[in-house]
Amino acid sequence: MNLKAAWRRYKSDKKHGNQVVQVRLSPRVKRQLANLSKRTSVSETVERLIKEEVGYFKDRNAAIQNAIQEHIQRHEESAAGKLDHLQKERSKLIFHNEELQAELSETQKEMSNILFRLVELEVALNIQAEESLELTPDEKQEALHRHQSLLDYFRKQLKATASLAQAENHSSTNQGPRPQKT
């Protein structure tokens, strides 16, 4: 009878695609399994427990994947916001730099005009002083040459200062965005 019952189970399992698995259990675990299997067979109970565990791990894995996606999305949104803010700040700084460049150019022109007028005034004063000091023509020529040299010196200084300021501003605005830390 046992042999016939085993043969029927074998044929039934084969027909339904089930397979026989042997498991070694401790007596305590075997009793727990028997207690869980009071309403159903042991094989149905084991199958149910395995399905529950697989379902639990699938749910857990899905929850972890969702948490990771949300975390990534938050960081992407934060990074996009920071990038947008930095681009706006960079645009403001470029605009401010252009305003300062224009102001510097105007100031240089004004300084050059003031310097030229000061030299003209000094030359006029020196011409009056020459007349009162009775300078020789060579001394007059030397004084005019010194005034022209002084005027040229100050013009070169103004241009050098302006070029240096423009080079510094150009290098600071064309550095591009800094690499971000990851």
C-alpha positions as CSV (number, residue, x, y, z in Angstrom):
1,M,0.0,0.0,0.0
2,N,2.8,2.4,0.8
3,L,4.5,1.6,-2.5
4,K,1.2,2.2,-4.4
5,A,0.7,5.5,-2.5
6,A,4.2,6.6,-3.2
7,W,3.8,5.7,-6.9
8,R,0.5,7.8,-7.1
9,R,2.3,10.7,-5.5
10,Y,5.2,10.4,-7.9
11,K,2.8,10.3,-10.9
12,S,0.8,13.2,-9.6
13,D,3.9,15.3,-8.9
14,K,5.2,14.5,-12.3
15,K,1.9,15.5,-13.9
16,H,1.7,18.8,-12.0
17,G,5.4,19.6,-12.5
18,N,6.2,19.2,-8.8
19,Q,9.6,17.9,-7.6
20,V,10.5,16.0,-4.5
21,V,13.0,17.7,-2.2
22,Q,14.6,16.1,0.9
23,V,15.4,18.3,3.8
24,R,17.1,17.5,7.1
25,L,15.6,19.3,10.0
26,S,16.3,19.4,13.7
27,P,13.6,17.8,15.9
28,R,12.6,21.3,17.2
29,V,12.2,22.7,13.7
30,K,10.3,19.6,12.6
31,R,7.8,20.1,15.5
32,Q,7.4,23.8,14.6
33,L,6.7,22.7,11.0
34,A,4.2,20.1,12.1
35,N,2.4,22.8,14.3
36,L,2.2,25.1,11.3
37,S,0.9,22.3,9.1
38,K,-2.1,21.3,11.2
39,R,-4.7,22.5,8.6
40,T,-2.6,21.7,5.4
41,S,0.0,19.3,4.4
42,V,3.7,19.8,5.2
43,S,4.6,20.4,1.6
44,E,1.9,23.0,1.2
45,T,3.1,24.7,4.4
46,V,6.7,24.8,3.2
47,E,5.6,26.1,-0.2
48,R,3.6,28.8,1.5
49,L,6.5,29.8,3.8
50,I,8.9,30.0,0.8
51,K,6.4,32.1,-1.2
52,E,5.9,34.4,1.8
53,E,9.7,34.8,2.2
54,V,10.2,35.5,-1.5
55,G,7.4,38.0,-1.5
56,Y,8.9,39.7,1.6
57,F,12.3,40.0,-0.1
58,K,10.7,41.3,-3.3
59,D,8.8,43.9,-1.4
60,R,11.8,44.8,0.6
61,N,13.9,45.1,-2.6
62,A,11.3,47.2,-4.3
63,A,11.2,49.5,-1.2
64,I,15.0,49.8,-1.2
65,Q,14.9,50.6,-4.9
66,N,12.3,53.3,-4.4
67,A,14.2,54.8,-1.5
68,I,17.4,54.9,-3.7
69,Q,15.5,56.5,-6.6
70,E,14.0,59.2,-4.3
71,H,17.4,59.9,-2.8
72,I,18.9,60.3,-6.2
73,Q,16.1,62.5,-7.4
74,R,16.4,64.7,-4.3
75,H,20.1,65.1,-4.9
76,E,19.6,65.8,-8.7
77,E,17.0,68.5,-7.9
78,S,19.3,70.0,-5.2
79,A,22.2,70.0,-7.6
80,A,20.1,71.5,-10.4
81,G,18.9,74.3,-8.0
82,K,22.4,75.0,-7.0
83,L,23.7,75.1,-10.6
84,D,20.8,77.4,-11.5
85,H,21.7,79.7,-8.6
86,L,25.4,79.7,-9.5
87,Q,24.6,80.5,-13.1
88,K,22.4,83.5,-12.1
89,E,25.2,84.7,-9.7
90,R,27.8,84.3,-12.5
91,S,25.6,86.3,-14.9
92,K,25.2,89.0,-12.3
93,L,28.9,89.1,-11.7
94,I,29.7,89.3,-15.4
95,F,27.2,92.2,-15.8
96,H,28.7,94.0,-12.8
97,N,32.2,93.4,-14.2
98,E,31.1,95.0,-17.5
99,E,29.7,98.0,-15.6
100,L,32.9,98.3,-13.7
101,Q,35.0,98.0,-16.9
102,A,32.9,100.9,-18.5
103,E,33.3,102.9,-15.3
104,L,37.1,102.3,-15.3
105,S,37.4,103.3,-18.9
106,E,35.5,106.6,-18.2
107,T,37.6,107.2,-15.1
108,Q,40.8,106.6,-17.1
109,K,39.7,109.1,-19.8
110,E,38.9,111.7,-17.1
111,M,42.2,111.1,-15.4
112,S,44.0,111.4,-18.7
113,N,42.2,114.7,-19.4
114,I,42.9,116.0,-15.9
115,L,46.6,115.0,-16.2
116,F,46.9,116.7,-19.6
117,R,45.3,119.9,-18.2
118,L,47.7,119.8,-15.2
119,V,50.6,119.5,-17.5
120,E,49.4,122.3,-19.6
121,L,48.9,124.4,-16.5
122,E,52.4,123.5,-15.3
123,V,53.9,124.3,-18.7
124,A,52.1,127.7,-18.7
125,L,53.3,128.4,-15.2
126,N,56.8,127.3,-16.2
127,I,56.7,129.5,-19.2
128,Q,55.8,132.4,-17.0
129,A,58.6,131.3,-14.6
130,E,61.0,131.1,-17.5
131,E,60.2,134.6,-18.5
132,S,60.6,135.8,-14.9
133,L,63.7,133.6,-14.4
134,E,65.0,134.5,-17.8
135,L,65.9,130.9,-18.9
136,T,67.9,130.3,-22.0
137,P,66.3,128.7,-25.0
138,D,68.0,125.4,-24.2
139,E,66.7,125.5,-20.6
140,K,63.2,126.3,-22.0
141,Q,63.5,123.3,-24.4
142,E,64.7,121.1,-21.5
143,A,61.7,122.1,-19.4
144,L,59.2,121.4,-22.2
145,H,60.9,118.1,-22.9
146,R,60.6,117.1,-19.2
147,H,56.9,118.1,-19.2
148,Q,56.2,116.0,-22.3
149,S,58.1,113.0,-20.8
150,L,56.1,113.4,-17.6
151,L,52.9,113.4,-19.6
152,D,53.9,110.3,-21.6
153,Y,54.9,108.5,-18.4
154,F,51.5,109.1,-16.7
155,R,49.7,108.0,-19.9
156,K,51.6,104.8,-20.0
157,Q,51.0,104.2,-16.3
158,L,47.2,104.7,-16.8
159,K,47.2,102.3,-19.8
160,A,49.3,99.7,-17.9
161,T,46.9,99.9,-14.9
162,A,43.9,99.5,-17.2
163,S,45.4,96.6,-19.1
164,L,46.3,94.8,-15.9
165,A,42.8,95.3,-14.5
166,Q,41.2,94.1,-17.7
167,A,43.4,91.1,-17.8
168,E,42.6,90.2,-14.2
169,N,38.8,90.6,-14.8
170,H,39.0,88.7,-18.1
171,S,40.8,85.7,-16.4
172,S,38.4,85.7,-13.5
173,T,35.2,85.7,-15.7
174,N,36.5,83.1,-18.2
175,Q,37.5,80.5,-15.7
176,G,34.1,78.7,-16.2
177,P,32.2,76.8,-13.6
178,R,34.2,75.1,-10.9
179,P,34.1,71.3,-10.8
180,Q,31.7,70.0,-8.2
181,K,32.6,67.6,-5.5
182,T,31.1,64.2,-5.8
